[in-house]
Amino acid sequence: MEDKAKIQEMIAAASRAREFSYAPYSNFTVGAALITKSGKVFTGCNVESVSYSPTTCAERVAILKAVSEGERSFEMIVVIGGPRVGESKAKGYSGPCGVCRQMIYEFGKDIQIIIANSLDEYYVHDISELFPLGFGPDHLLG
């Protein structure tokens, strides 16, 4: 069952995190908010590099912050992105990239992904929907 108030609270957290994005090259800012099964919230923003390869997505920042503090069980991650806040609206929704989908899948096939444009415009998916036939720990742990 979808908890609209909880989702909106997480979208607001992701939106606040997005304000810290460092995106001088693409001007495409992204914020993420991850809630663990224990109820802790970790946020992240995208951080670009002029050489692009070291660029890090908001989703992975939030995951790495959670993992670095001992959390491994995730319930939901919210992603909101587009042109810089205050500029023209993004065309459609900005879902997690393939690398982020792999990272999310690493921690569970049932993690909810909320892809948002605003508090009232969002989609709810499970990672397994967005990453069908994903490669995960089950494949290595016989």
Disulfide bonds with the S-S distance in Angstrom:
none
